[in-house]
Structure formats: structure tokens, C-alpha cells
Amino acid sequence: MSSAVPASQREEARARGSLKLLAELWQFVRPYSLQLAGAMTALVIASGTVLGLGVGLRRLVDEGFSTGDATLLNQAVLVLFGVVFLLALAIYARFYLVSWIGERVVADIRARVFDHILTLSPAYYELTRTGEVLSRLTTDTTLLQTVVGSSVSIAIRNFLLLIGGSVLLVVTSPKLTALVFLVVPLVLLPILTYGRRVRRLSRTSQDRVADLGVYAGEALDAIRTVQAFVHENVDRKRFSARVEEAFGAARQRVAARAMLTAVVIVLVFGAVSTILWIGGHDVITGRISAGELSAFVFYAIVVAGAAGAFSEVIGDLQRAAGATERLLDLLAVEPDITAPANPVALPQPPRGAVAFEDVVFHYPSRPDHSALQGLSFAVAPGEKVAVVGPSGAGKTTIFQLLLRFYDPQSGVIRFDGVGLPEADPADFRARIGLVPQEPVVFSADAWENIRYGRPEAGDEEVRAAAEAAGALEFLEQLPEGFDTYLGEKGVRLSGGQRQRLAIARAILKDPPLLLLDEATSALDAESERVVQQALDRLMTGRSTLIIAHRLATVLKADRILVIDQGRLVESGTHAELVAAGGLYAHLATLQFGEGAALGNNGSGEEGARASGS
């Protein structure tokens, strides 16, 4: 249906709507009404002082120069100096207060946006580029700083100068004023015409810059892969192409703004020259005095400058309108996962019981593919349950749903007897410890990384957790020990060291439910033995869900769940499942060999280590 509306009308409606969106910034400015009042007072004084210069100029010419009275000349000059000093003070106050408000408001907006994006579930980031979100958080908020901290002030100042100057023009010479206002429509026409174009090109330019950030971020995140596959030249060419696209969009925007400014200047100062020529003849014939003409020209320049400044201000406002639109779009995104208005309290003490009841789930990016299909199982308090199956069977999805990163399309997931949507996500997530397959190490030291789940933990507790995870020795050998900066994403650590750090984090949290997603996959045989012993102690007395491709890590589980294509196809102990001859027996034979798979746990474990190495 929208195609029936002319494109020009749609664009005009978007432009009007976007400018109205700037009013939404008021919610961020309102808390600083005292500073705003001071800035507005200084702005009014500065504008009034500028207009007062015209009166002083007229007296200086008519009473000082024309009469030849040196005393009057001295008085006029002193008054002029006083007015200029007052103007300087007012400009200082305006500039400082307005700039302060702009910086403060942008800081608040960035904090609000960051607070909001932390509430958005992984489903949002599955469909939205992270670089685009970061561009809104940085580039777009910087554009708003220009508006709040500069453009709005300039717009108000020029509005006051335009109105006050126009009144004084009429008072000084109605005839010449009529000629001045003949040019106003000529000035407004290009502003309105090019303003919409500037806004459209500004939005496009911002999008191209966001594309640059996304591509560069992906390349830097995977720098080892880029260099290992000698992909630098391809990335250079692709990034250069995006740079040229961004430059082309920026060039079009700059050209439009430059044209707007040039046209306005030609029209405005052409009109001033014409008026000066007509007014000069009036002075010669005695219809007005030289002082009145001087004042009139001064006011005309003030009015013309104010009108011309709107071309710049409108350009900034149009750019900020696009940035505001993008930020408000982001803030308008409702989190998929939220706490209910009246959450059900989880039982105390925590038990760590888990139940999946006929759960069906599709990822947002793959709505036609079922990741889980009618999955049902339960984990009793203190039980160790392993989840195995082929890649893509849905094992990690179970953890994603249990942490409520997503909600299933149907079915119920319960934690300690409470349905997850009925509880506050922060409450049950606080009772879960996760060791992911790809360990996350933050750009900080070891203290902060291990304390991530328990910021209040003491140093001795952190060291004990590191020792239990087999991480104490290598952490103490770092240049500054636990205080050593580990680099972005833990780049200064090996894969196995990062994994042990993640295990220490989970050990310190001491949760009633432990989720291990290939927790020992990145370790060598010796480190695996040490960490497995620590995990065995950690799992004692608490519920544990273990995902593993290497079946040696699940042989001691109380029960093994076999998942295939999102369904539970088998359940039992290692021996029971091998004897059943189903999918698990097939996987065990592939890893252990037929004899080892049918043997005891010890031989099977050794066989798995051998095959794993």
C-alpha cells in the first residue's frame, strides 16, 4: 500500500517526523534545568547586547563623527567597550553552560543506551550486527552532542537576533526593511529544499560508517584466522571498497551542505549590497541620516547572518534527527526476556532441580528448523547428567534455554519447581555456574576475571578457586601474577589456560547447578586429569549437566541423555546404552573402539584419551 504514496511525500513525512523526534531529547535535558536556565539567560543577554551595538553605532556616527564633538565620541566609544565586555562575559557563560549540558546529556544517553542493550537477549544480537549497535552508541551519540551542546544554542541565538534585528530594522527604516524581507523567501527555499536531502544523505553516511566498524571489528576479532589463511589482501580490498562507499556518501552530504551554504551567502549578501546602494541614495537626499544607515546595515547583516546560520544549523539538526531516529529505534526494542511484574521466589535453600517438559524451540534466525522437538527430561538435585549426541543435535540449545537466553515456542522449563518465565532471570541465573566450550576472558587481570560471578569474594577465595581449577601455577608465573593484564579476550593465555580460568570462575561462584559445555576440551592430557579431579570435587553434592563430545568425560555421570535432531532418543548409564546398541553405542565405538566401548569405565576412559590425543 505504501507504494501508492509518492516518494517525495514519504520523504517529506519522514523528515518532519525525524525533526519532531529531536523533542525526545528533552527527557535527557530536563534534569539540568538550572544550568539550562543559566545558559538561556546568558544567551538572551548576548543577543540583546549584539542588537544594542547597532544603537551604539548609530550614536557614534551621528553624535560623534557628524558633530565633531570629541566628548560625545569618547562617551560613545566607552559605552561601546562596555557593551562589548558584557557581550564577552555572556558568550563565555553561554558557551560553557551549553557545552556542559551537551556533554552531560550525551553521557546520560550513552549510559541509557548501554543499560538497554545489556537487557536485550541473544536473539536480538543473532539478527543484528554488533558493530551497528556500537556505531549507535558512539557515532550517533556524538552527533547528538553537537546538537545539544552547540546547534540548539546557535539556533535560539539566531532566532532572537532574527526577531530583534527585524524589529529594529522596521523602526530604523520601514522602506528598506520591506526590501530586506523580499529576500527571506529566497533564503528559506534552498534551506527547505536541501535540508531534506542533507538529512537523507546524513543517514546514509552514518550507515556506511557503521559498515566500516562492523567489517573492521570482525577482521580484528579473527586476526589470527585472517593471517593464518593469508586473507589480508582480500580484507584490504573489501575494507577499501567500504571506505570508498563511506567517502562517497560523505562527499555527497558535504556537497549538499556546501551548496546550501553558498547559495544562502550569495543571496543574503547580494541583498545587503543592494540595500546599501539604495540606502546610500537616501542618505544623499537626506531621507535618513548616516548613523541610521549604518545601524540599518548592521542590523541587516545581523538578520542576514542569522538567516544564513540556519542553513548550518538545519544541516546539523537533520543529521541529529537521523541519529536520534536510530537511537530511539534501538531504545524502543523491547527485550524478549524480562522479569515478570510479580516474580515467583525460588525456594530456599536452592536444590538445583531441572525439568524440561515437552519443549519445542526454533532459533529466531532459523524459524523453519526445530532445534528441540518435544524434549522432556528431569535432573534431580545432586544428580550428574551428561548430554551427548552428534553436532547440531541441540545439546548447547538446552543450556541456552536453561539460562533463559531464549524462550521456547512451547513446553515448560522448570528450575527448582518454578517455571522460568515466572521467576526473575537474575535469581535463577545466580544459582547457575557455566563453563562454556569457548571460554570468555575479559580485558582485565586474573582477580577480576575469576571474581566475575562473585565480585565480593576475597583474595584467598580467588586463589583457592584458581588452585582447584589447576590455574594457580601458571597465574603466579605471569609477570605480575594475578595482577597481570590478560589482554583482549585473554590473548596472553593459551586455550587451555583460558579454559582453566573459566573453570575457576565457576568454582568460586559455588552454584547449586553446574553447566559444563565441553569444559575440558581444550586441555592436554595432564591438565585434563588435574581439572577433571577438581570438577569431580566441585560436582559433589550439586546438580550438574555435562555436554561432551569426548565420551570419556561422561563415563562417571549418573545418567546419560542421548540427543539427536532435537529429540531425546536414549537415556541410561554408559553400560546400559552400549548394551542397547543404539546411537550412543555407535558413538562409543567410534571413539573407544569396539572392545573398549564394551569394557569397563577405566578401559573406556583410557581408550578415549588415546583417540582424543
DOMI-41669 format. One line per 10 residues: number of its first residue (from 1); their letters; for each residue x, y, z of C-alpha. Coordinates in steps of 0.02 Angstrom, whole numbers, plus 50000, padded with zeros to 5 digits. Layout:
N
NUM> A> X,Y,Z; ... $
***
This chain:
613
1> MSSAVPASQR> 50000,50000,50000; 50144,50118,50035; 50193,50115,49853; 50037,50215,49813; 50107,50364,49908; 50227,50472,49805; 50409,50455,49858; 50425,50642,49887; 50280,50641,50008; 50351,50491,50102 $
11> EEARARGSLK> 50520,50578,50116; 50440,50740,50175; 50340,50645,50306; 50498,50558,50367; 50589,50725,50378; 50450,50805,50479; 50440,50652,50591; 50628,50648,50620; 50636,50831,50668; 50496,50801,50790 $
21> LLAELWQFVR> 50599,50659,50863; 50725,50789,50923; 50596,50839,51052; 50626,50668,51131; 50795,50734,51188; 50704,50844,51313; 50688,50698,51434; 50877,50696,51448; 50895,50886,51461; 50757,50912,51591 $
31> PYSLQLAGAM> 50862,50858,51743; 50981,51002,51710; 50850,51140,51703; 50954,51253,51818; 51104,51250,51701; 50986,51269,51554; 50906,51423,51632; 51079,51499,51657; 51127,51462,51478; 50966,51537,51411 $
41> TALVIASGTV> 50991,51693,51518; 51168,51715,51452; 51105,51684,51275; 50970,51819,51289; 51096,51943,51362; 51220,51905,51223; 51088,51925,51088; 51021,52086,51164; 51198,52154,51178; 51232,52119,50995 $
51> LGLGVGLRRL> 51074,52214,50947; 51125,52354,51065; 51285,52376,50964; 51179,52444,50822; 51110,52584,50932; 51287,52625,50990; 51347,52626,50810; 51211,52749,50758; 51253,52868,50902; 51437,52852,50865 $
61> VDEGFSTGDA> 51412,52906,50684; 51277,53039,50709; 51335,53115,50875; 51520,53080,50870; 51580,53091,50692; 51449,53208,50619; 51451,53340,50758; 51638,53338,50783; 51611,53333,50973; 51758,53235,51048 $
71> TLLNQAVLVL> 51670,53215,51217; 51521,53130,51137; 51640,53024,51036; 51733,52970,51193; 51571,52929,51283; 51507,52830,51136; 51668,52731,51123; 51668,52694,51312; 51488,52635,51303; 51535,52527,51155 $
81> FGVVFLLALA> 51680,52450,51253; 51563,52415,51400; 51437,52331,51287; 51575,52226,51207; 51639,52172,51380; 51464,52121,51433; 51445,52028,51269; 51607,51932,51302; 51550,51881,51477; 51381,51824,51412 $
91> IYARFYLVSW> 51460,51725,51270; 51579,51639,51393; 51436,51590,51508; 51329,51530,51363; 51468,51429,51283; 51521,51346,51445; 51347,51304,51508; 51281,51244,51340; 51436,51138,51309; 51423,51065,51485 $
101> IGERVVADIR> 51241,51020,51457; 51285,50940,51289; 51424,50832,51363; 51317,50785,51514; 51166,50738,51409; 51271,50632,51290; 51348,50542,51439; 51173,50506,51505; 51112,50446,51335; 51262,50331,51315 $
111> ARVFDHILTL> 51231,50259,51488; 51045,50236,51449; 51081,50151,51283; 51213,50036,51359; 51096,49991,51503; 50963,49948,51375; 51069,49845,51257; 51125,49738,51405; 50943,49689,51432; 50920,49629,51253 $
121> SPAYYELTRT> 50926,49441,51235; 51048,49346,51123; 50903,49327,51000; 50919,49513,50958; 51106,49501,50925; 51076,49346,50821; 50987,49457,50695; 51076,49624,50723; 51258,49665,50689; 51355,49709,50846 $
131> GEVLSRLTTD> 51453,49841,50750; 51292,49931,50707; 51242,49938,50890; 51414,50005,50936; 51401,50138,50800; 51239,50200,50877; 51320,50202,51049; 51469,50306,50991; 51447,50396,50824; 51262,50437,50841 $
141> TTLLQTVVGS> 51277,50500,51019; 51422,50611,50965; 51308,50690,50834; 51181,50725,50971; 51316,50811,51073; 51338,50932,50927; 51153,50973,50930; 51127,50986,51118; 51294,51068,51153; 51300,51186,51005 $
151> SVSIAIRNFL> 51168,51185,50869; 51016,51215,50978; 51104,51361,51063; 51153,51433,50894; 50976,51410,50829; 50899,51502,50978; 51029,51640,50970; 50999,51668,50786; 50811,51661,50811; 50824,51801,50940 $
161> LLIGGSVLLV> 50940,51901,50828; 50823,51874,50681; 50669,51932,50775; 50754,52075,50870; 50851,52132,50717; 50693,52131,50611; 50601,52241,50737; 50745,52365,50740; 50752,52364,50550; 50570,52417,50543 $
171> VTSPKLTALV> 50599,52552,50672; 50751,52619,50579; 50681,52617,50401; 50517,52532,50350; 50557,52558,50166; 50725,52471,50171; 50653,52337,50286; 50525,52291,50153; 50667,52264,50031; 50759,52154,50159 $
181> FLVVPLVLLP> 50611,52038,50181; 50593,52013,49996; 50748,51905,50007; 50686,51797,50151; 50586,51676,50040; 50740,51661,49929; 50842,51608,50080; 50713,51489,50151; 50681,51399,49987; 50855,51319,49971 $
191> ILTYGRRVRR> 50856,51280,50158; 50694,51182,50143; 50745,51102,49978; 50919,51048,50027; 50876,51013,50209; 50783,50853,50166; 50923,50799,50051; 51055,50831,50186; 50957,50727,50311; 50940,50582,50190 $
201> LSRTSQDRVA> 51124,50587,50143; 51174,50602,50327; 51080,50444,50370; 51162,50353,50225; 51333,50417,50278; 51306,50357,50456; 51255,50185,50393; 51412,50172,50286; 51521,50218,50435; 51433,50082,50535 $
211> DLGVYAGEAL> 51475,49958,50397; 51658,50005,50415; 51655,49972,50601; 51570,49804,50578; 51694,49742,50449; 51847,49804,50542; 51784,49730,50705; 51758,49559,50627; 51931,49561,50549; 52017,49612,50710 $
221> DAIRTVQAFV> 51920,49487,50815; 51981,49349,50699; 52155,49420,50665; 52240,49252,50691; 52125,49169,50565; 52147,49313,50443; 52335,49296,50448; 52337,49106,50454; 52237,49098,50291; 52337,49242,50213 $
231> HENVDRKRFS> 52175,49337,50190; 52248,49511,50220; 52244,49567,50038; 52062,49516,50017; 52015,49607,50177; 52112,49761,50124; 52019,49768,49959; 51849,49739,50039; 51881,49866,50177; 51946,49992,50050 $
241> ARVEEAFGAA> 51787,49968,49949; 51684,50005,50104; 51793,50156,50143; 51761,50223,49969; 51574,50195,49991; 51579,50291,50155; 51682,50428,50074; 51561,50438,49928; 51412,50455,50046; 51505,50586,50150 $
251> RQRVAARAML> 51557,50681,49993; 51377,50692,49935; 51323,50753,50106; 51462,50883,50113; 51424,50941,49935; 51241,50965,49979; 51283,51065,50135; 51414,51167,50042; 51290,51209,49905; 51162,51258,50034 $
261> TAVVIVLVFG> 51285,51374,50122; 51350,51450,49961; 51177,51488,49892; 51121,51568,50055; 51277,51677,50066; 51258,51738,49887; 51076,51780,49910; 51096,51861,50081; 51247,51969,50047; 51188,52011,49872 $
271> AVSTILWIGG> 51031,52081,49953; 51135,52176,50082; 51236,52258,49943; 51078,52309,49851; 51003,52382,50009; 51163,52476,50046; 51157,52553,49873; 50976,52609,49895; 51008,52672,50072; 51159,52771,50013 $
281> HDVITGRISA> 51048,52868,49894; 50927,52902,50039; 51071,52975,50143; 51124,53085,49997; 50946,53152,49980; 50928,53174,50170; 50787,53049,50197; 50891,52958,50330; 51050,53002,50425; 51217,52918,50401 $
291> GELSAFVFYA> 51203,52844,50576; 51033,52769,50537; 51100,52692,50378; 51250,52624,50472; 51136,52549,50604; 51019,52482,50471; 51161,52397,50378; 51223,52325,50542; 51050,52255,50582; 51030,52192,50405 $
301> IVVAGAAGAF> 51195,52098,50419; 51142,52029,50588; 50975,51972,50517; 51056,51903,50360; 51190,51814,50461; 51057,51740,50575; 50958,51679,50425; 51114,51610,50343; 51166,51521,50503; 51004,51424,50495 $
311> SEVIGDLQRA> 51072,51334,50343; 51212,51265,50450; 51100,51233,50599; 50968,51146,50494; 51104,51033,50423; 51160,50985,50598; 50981,50961,50653; 50947,50849,50504; 51099,50743,50543; 51050,50735,50726 $
321> AGATERLLDL> 50873,50689,50675; 50942,50536,50587; 51050,50492,50738; 50903,50518,50857; 50795,50407,50749; 50924,50267,50756; 50948,50284,50944; 50762,50289,50980; 50738,50137,50868; 50865,50046,50975 $
331> LAVEPDITAP> 50789,50105,51139; 50617,50054,51075; 50669,49873,51055; 50580,49775,51191; 50685,49640,51274; 50622,49466,51234; 50671,49405,51406; 50605,49507,51553; 50563,49476,51735; 50377,49462,51772 $
341> ANPVALPQPP> 50291,49602,51867; 50274,49488,52019; 50408,49355,52005; 50390,49191,52098; 50526,49170,52228; 50638,49020,52207; 50640,48900,52356; 50772,48913,52491; 50891,48829,52509; 50921,48803,52322 $
351> RGAVAFEDVV> 50911,48623,52262; 50968,48631,52081; 50824,48529,52010; 50790,48548,51823; 50644,48489,51717; 50609,48505,51530; 50428,48466,51487; 50388,48438,51303; 50497,48585,51248; 50493,48642,51066 $
361> FHYPSRPDHS> 50613,48778,51010; 50665,48867,50848; 50807,48994,50841; 50748,49165,50776; 50870,49156,50630; 50808,48982,50583; 50620,48985,50611; 50590,48836,50496; 50711,48722,50587; 50671,48646,50756 $
371> ALQGLSFAVA> 50821,48646,50871; 50722,48548,51001; 50567,48444,50964; 50460,48392,51112; 50609,48369,51229; 50570,48307,51405; 50689,48256,51545; 50724,48296,51727; 50880,48317,51832; 50862,48279,52017 $
381> PGEKVAVVGP> 50954,48380,52149; 51134,48323,52159; 51121,48216,52003; 51258,48217,51870; 51179,48205,51698; 51277,48203,51535; 51204,48258,51368; 51284,48182,51214; 51242,48171,51030; 51302,48220,50857 $
391> SGAGKTTIFQ> 51348,48400,50816; 51192,48506,50792; 51084,48386,50892; 51029,48525,51012; 51143,48498,51162; 51203,48679,51182; 51024,48738,51149; 50974,48654,51312; 51096,48766,51406; 51037,48920,51311 $
401> LLLRFYDPQS> 50857,48887,51362; 50901,48840,51540; 50988,49008,51560; 50835,49085,51477; 50930,49170,51339; 50780,49117,51236; 50603,49059,51274; 50537,48900,51193; 50392,48911,51071; 50300,48780,51176 $
411> GVIRFDGVGL> 50330,48674,51329; 50392,48721,51503; 50564,48729,51582; 50569,48723,51772; 50708,48765,51894; 50682,48705,52072; 50499,48678,52027; 50469,48856,51962; 50436,48891,51778; 50572,49004,51710 $
421> PEADPADFRA> 50453,49138,51642; 50377,49151,51817; 50542,49190,51902; 50663,49336,51892; 50802,49284,51771; 50932,49361,51886; 50876,49246,52028; 50897,49079,51940; 51048,49134,51839; 51133,49175,52005 $
431> RIGLVPQEPV> 51110,48990,52051; 51192,48926,51891; 51377,48909,51854; 51428,48898,51671; 51590,48838,51595; 51567,48865,51407; 51653,48773,51266; 51737,48935,51212; 51794,49016,51375; 51769,49202,51392 $
441> VFSADAWENI> 51913,49303,51466; 51887,49489,51489; 52014,49628,51461; 52066,49636,51644; 52176,49545,51768; 52151,49371,51840; 52071,49437,52000; 51929,49521,51906; 51905,49376,51785; 51888,49244,51920 $
451> RYGRPEAGDE> 51780,49358,52029; 51660,49389,51884; 51520,49286,51962; 51559,49341,52142; 51633,49517,52142; 51634,49521,52332; 51746,49366,52351; 51909,49387,52447; 52083,49361,52378; 52107,49195,52468 $
461> EVRAAAEAAG> 51944,49128,52397; 52001,49179,52222; 52168,49092,52245; 52083,48936,52312; 51968,48930,52161; 52116,48953,52044; 52209,48812,52133; 52058,48696,52122; 52047,48731,51935; 52232,48698,51907 $
471> ALEFLEQLPE> 52261,48881,51862; 52362,48941,52013; 52532,48889,51949; 52525,48974,51780; 52442,49130,51851; 52580,49152,51980; 52710,49136,51841; 52639,49284,51744; 52745,49444,51752; 52635,49524,51886 $
481> GFDTYLGEKG> 52549,49368,51948; 52362,49386,51972; 52378,49572,51936; 52439,49540,51758; 52330,49614,51621; 52274,49463,51519; 52246,49556,51355; 52090,49574,51249; 51992,49410,51258; 52135,49336,51359 $
491> VRLSGGQRQR> 52254,49340,51211; 52405,49319,51327; 52343,49148,51384; 52338,48982,51293; 52172,48897,51255; 52193,48777,51399; 52238,48917,51519; 52084,49016,51469; 51978,48861,51500; 52050,48836,51674 $
501> LAIARAILKD> 52017,49019,51713; 51835,48994,51664; 51825,48840,51775; 51898,48939,51921; 51762,49069,51893; 51628,48935,51908; 51712,48856,52060; 51715,49023,52151; 51531,49054,52115; 51490,48887,52200 $
511> PPLLLLDEAT> 51319,48867,52116; 51188,48733,52154; 51179,48693,51967; 51334,48674,51861; 51332,48678,51671; 51488,48608,51588; 51495,48632,51400; 51649,48535,51341; 51737,48604,51496; 51898,48504,51469 $
521> SALDAESERV> 51901,48502,51279; 52048,48624,51263; 52161,48540,51391; 52307,48422,51366; 52302,48252,51450; 52393,48306,51608; 52293,48466,51630; 52133,48372,51594; 52170,48248,51734; 52201,48390,51858 $
531> VQQALDRLMT> 52047,48488,51806; 51937,48333,51799; 51984,48295,51978; 51938,48473,52027; 51774,48458,51933; 51736,48292,52017; 51755,48378,52186; 51652,48527,52125; 51511,48416,52061; 51493,48326,52227 $
541> GRSTLIIAHR> 51330,48372,52310; 51265,48482,52168; 51166,48456,52009; 51272,48450,51852; 51231,48449,51668; 51379,48400,51559; 51390,48420,51371; 51530,48320,51294; 51587,48253,51127; 51729,48158,51210 $
551> LATVLKADRI> 51632,48021,51297; 51772,47987,51421; 51717,48143,51516; 51540,48075,51545; 51577,47896,51597; 51554,47939,51782; 51386,48025,51754; 51237,47956,51848; 51139,47960,51686; 51174,47996,51503 $
561> LVIDQGRLVE> 51046,48079,51389; 51070,48048,51203; 51000,48188,51094; 50977,48177,50906; 50893,48308,50796; 50820,48393,50950; 50741,48236,51022; 50787,48126,51169; 50821,47957,51090; 50908,47863,51232 $
571> SGTHAELVAA> 50937,47876,51419; 51038,47770,51540; 51212,47733,51603; 51362,47703,51491; 51349,47515,51508; 51161,47513,51479; 51173,47621,51324; 51317,47522,51249; 51220,47361,51278; 51066,47437,51194 $
581> GGLYAHLATL> 51163,47453,51031; 51086,47620,50982; 51160,47790,50936; 51265,47800,51094; 51341,47630,51061; 51386,47690,50886; 51468,47848,50954; 51561,47749,51088; 51627,47626,50959; 51690,47769,50850 $
591> QFGEGAALGN> 51785,47846,50997; 51838,47697,51103; 51845,47555,50978; 51727,47408,50993; 51821,47316,51130; 51847,47468,51239; 51667,47526,51219; 51605,47359,51286; 51734,47356,51426; 51735,47442,51595 $
601> NGSGEEGARA> 51743,47628,51629; 51928,47629,51657; 51975,47550,51492; 51848,47655,51401; 51922,47812,51477; 52098,47765,51426; 52037,47723,51251; 51953,47890,51236; 52111,47980,51291; 52209,47887,51163 $
611> SGS> 52087,47927,51024; 52073,48107,51084; 52259,48132,51078 $
***
